[in-house]
């Protein structure tokens, strides 16, 4: 036995790919030429992760516009003035607003996964957006002829198809990105919005068998973007007990950037469902300082004092560039942090006699 370690998802795009995205947006680069460069970036990402000794790979989301909005590509029934998400440093991200139904994904995550699987013999993990995040597309004042209930029914069907397509394509793991979970408690401290999010996600997850749910996971973090977060000031104690009600076999929990990690580890130990595994964050993507393997080792050993080692894994706190335009962390820094995570987790496993 060893301690599994996995990336979360995004890797910063290279300066060349960022320039190509800008040229494409300005009409100076064709769709085909952009896709060629994205394919090359995906291949290079997989090869570098494999060279670092990663047992499970990701494509680094090199072809995704963002971790949240990839299903919306090609959709026309959208307006730009949707929900606004404020970050601690003052910048914001804005979701589009749905203007008509029925709601259908324009792109499914399995398309990215199938491209990645062709380029490596290693297991590949695929991140998908949780349906709770996409529920924010529906406007508060409704849509004529398309009720919120009808929208949520369509959304659940589409989210199920997104996840199932990845499982059928051979994903090692399918990870639902649930960054809006902690944010929900900031928007609604009563917990009602979080309860709604958990219920919607479980409405989808309950459609999968116990064996399928063993390959599913949920990732939570305070929304790292441009070296800032949207909900780090929200106490994890309000989120984690409800997070662990989600019907998956794996949980990926941001931890390295938490000021009181022992307290959070004890909450995890108290509420982790029987049979589930928790991957704790041991590197902080928005901290420019690269962790040493020894620091990672010590974080893993601290986690093992609270969580049975057979139910423990490690990960990065968050993706390194969940939005394609985020240049706050360099590609080289991301790979250096991943290297520290892989080596430090192995060092901890050796010290634990695994």
Long-range contacts (C-beta under 8 A, 24 or more apart in sequence): 1-309, 1-310, 1-354, 2-346, 2-349, 2-354, 3-300, 3-309, 3-312, 3-313, 3-314, 3-345, 3-346, 3-348, 3-349, 3-352, 3-354, 4-55, 4-56, 4-277, 4-279, 4-313, 4-314, 5-54, 5-55, 5-56, 5-279, 5-313, 5-314, 5-315, 5-341, 5-342, 5-345, 6-56, 6-125, 6-173, 6-252, 6-279, 6-313, 6-314, 6-315, 7-49, 7-54, 7-56, 7-57, 7-58, 7-125, 7-315, 7-316, 7-338, 8-58, 8-127, 8-175, 8-219, 8-221, 8-252, 8-315, 8-316, 8-317, 8-318, 8-319, 9-58, 9-60, 9-61, 9-67, 9-127, 9-175, 9-177, 9-219, 9-319, 9-322, 10-60, 10-61, 10-64, 10-67, 10-319, 10-320, 10-321, 10-322, 11-45, 11-58, 11-60, 11-61, 11-62, 11-319, 11-320, 11-321, 11-331, 11-334, 11-335, 12-320, 12-321, 12-326, 12-327, 12-329, 12-330, 12-331, 12-333, 12-334, 13-41, 13-62, 13-321, 13-324, 13-331, 14-41, 14-331, 17-41, 17-62, 18-324, 18-325, 18-327, 21-324, 21-325, 35-63, 38-62, 38-63, 39-63, 39-115, 42-115, 42-116, 42-119, 43-119, 46-116, 46-119, 46-120, 46-122, 46-124, 47-120, 48-335, 49-335, 49-338, 50-120, 50-122, 52-335, 52-338, 52-339, 52-342, 53-342, 53-343, 53-346, 54-122, 54-338, 54-342, 55-122, 55-123, 56-122, 56-123, 56-124, 56-125, 56-172, 56-173, 57-116, 57-120, 57-122, 57-123, 57-124, 57-125, 58-116, 58-124, 58-125, 58-126, 58-127, 59-112, 59-113, 59-115, 59-116, 59-124, 61-112, 61-127, 61-319, 61-321, 61-322, 61-324, 63-112, 63-115, 64-112, 64-324, 65-323, 65-324, 66-322, 66-323, 66-324, 67-127, 67-129, 67-177, 67-319, 67-322, 67-323, 68-95, 68-129, 68-133, 68-134, 68-177, 68-322, 69-95, 69-96, 69-129, 70-107, 70-109, 70-112, 70-129, 71-105, 71-106, 71-107, 71-108, 71-129, 71-134, 71-158, 71-162, 72-96, 72-105, 72-106, 72-107, 73-106, 73-107, 74-106, 74-107, 75-104, 75-106, 77-101, 78-137, 82-136, 82-137, 82-139, 83-136, 83-137, 85-183, 85-223, 85-230, 86-230, 87-223, 87-225, 87-226, 87-228, 87-229, 87-230, 88-228, 88-229, 88-230, 88-232, 88-233, 89-226, 89-227, 89-228, 91-225, 91-226, 91-228, 93-225, 93-323, 95-136, 95-137, 96-137, 97-137, 97-139, 98-137, 98-138, 98-139, 98-143, 98-151, 99-143, 100-143, 100-146, 101-143, 101-145, 101-146, 101-150, 101-151, 101-154, 102-146, 102-150, 102-154, 103-137, 103-151, 103-154, 103-155, 103-158, 104-154, 104-158, 105-158, 105-161, 105-162, 108-161, 108-162, 108-165, 109-162, 109-165, 109-166, 110-162, 110-165, 110-166, 110-168, 110-169, 113-166, 113-169, 113-170, 113-171, 114-169, 117-169, 117-170, 123-172, 124-170, 124-171, 124-172, 125-171, 125-172, 125-173, 125-174, 125-175, 126-166, 126-169, 126-171, 126-173, 126-174, 126-175, 127-174, 127-175, 127-176, 127-177, 127-219, 127-319, 128-159, 128-162, 128-163, 128-166, 128-174, 128-175, 128-176, 128-177, 129-162, 129-176, 129-177, 130-159, 130-176, 130-177, 130-178, 130-180, 130-197, 130-201, 130-218, 131-155, 131-156, 131-158, 131-159, 131-200, 131-201, 131-203, 131-204, 132-178, 132-180, 132-181, 132-196, 132-197, 132-198, 132-200, 132-201, 133-177, 133-178, 133-179, 133-180, 134-159, 135-197, 135-200, 136-180, 152-200, 155-200, 156-200, 156-203, 156-204, 159-204, 160-204, 160-207, 160-208, 163-204, 163-208, 163-216, 164-208, 167-212, 167-215, 171-215, 172-215, 173-215, 173-216, 173-217, 173-250, 174-215, 174-216, 174-217, 175-216, 175-217, 175-218, 175-219, 175-250, 175-252, 176-201, 176-216, 176-217, 176-218, 176-219, 176-248, 177-219, 177-322, 178-218, 178-219, 178-220, 178-243, 178-246, 179-219, 179-220, 179-221, 179-222, 179-223, 179-230, 179-318, 179-322, 181-220, 181-239, 181-242, 181-243, 182-220, 182-221, 182-222, 182-223, 182-231, 182-234, 182-236, 182-239, 183-222, 183-223, 183-230, 183-231, 183-234, 185-231, 185-234, 185-238, 185-239, 186-230, 186-231, 186-233, 186-234, 191-238, 191-242, 194-238, 194-239, 194-242, 195-242, 198-242, 198-243, 198-245, 198-246, 201-246, 202-245, 202-246, 202-247, 205-246, 205-247, 205-248, 206-247, 208-247, 213-247, 213-248, 213-249, 214-249, 214-250, 215-249, 216-248, 216-249, 216-250, 217-248, 217-249, 217-250, 217-251, 217-252, 217-279, 218-243, 218-246, 218-248, 218-250, 218-251, 218-252, 219-251, 219-252, 219-253, 219-315, 219-318, 220-251, 220-252, 220-253, 220-254, 221-254, 221-281, 221-317, 221-318, 222-254, 222-257, 223-318, 224-285, 224-286, 224-317, 224-318, 224-319, 224-322, 225-322, 225-323, 225-326, 225-328, 226-326, 226-328, 227-286, 227-288, 227-328, 227-329, 228-286, 229-286, 232-257, 236-264, 236-267, 237-267, 240-264, 240-267, 240-268, 240-271, 241-267, 241-271, 244-271, 244-272, 244-273, 244-276, 248-276, 249-275, 249-276, 249-277, 250-276, 250-277, 250-278, 250-279, 250-313, 251-276, 251-277, 251-278, 251-279, 252-278, 252-279, 252-281, 252-315, 253-278, 253-279, 253-280, 253-281, 254-281, 254-317, 254-318, 255-280, 255-281, 255-282, 255-299, 255-303, 255-317, 256-281, 256-282, 256-283, 256-284, 256-287, 256-291, 256-299, 256-317, 257-281, 257-284, 257-286, 257-287, 257-317, 261-299, 261-302, 262-302, 262-306, 265-302, 265-303, 265-305, 265-306, 265-307, 266-306, 268-306, 268-307, 269-306, 269-307, 272-307, 272-311, 276-311, 277-311, 277-312, 277-313, 278-307, 278-311, 278-312, 278-313, 279-312, 279-313, 279-314, 279-315, 280-307, 280-312, 280-313, 280-314, 280-315, 281-314, 281-315, 281-316, 281-317, 281-318, 282-314, 282-315, 282-316, 282-341, 282-344, 282-345, 283-316, 283-317, 283-337, 283-338, 283-340, 283-341, 284-317, 285-316, 285-317, 285-318, 285-319, 285-320, 285-329, 285-334, 285-337, 286-317, 286-318, 286-328, 286-329, 288-329, 288-333, 290-333, 290-336, 290-337, 290-340, 291-337, 291-340, 291-341, 291-344, 292-340, 292-344, 293-339, 293-340, 293-343, 293-344, 293-347, 294-344, 294-347, 295-340, 295-344, 296-340, 296-341, 296-343, 296-344, 296-345, 296-347, 296-348, 297-344, 297-345, 297-347, 297-348, 297-351, 298-348, 299-344, 300-344, 300-345, 300-348, 300-349, 301-348, 301-351, 301-352, 304-348, 304-352, 309-352, 309-354, 314-341, 314-344, 314-345, 315-341, 316-341
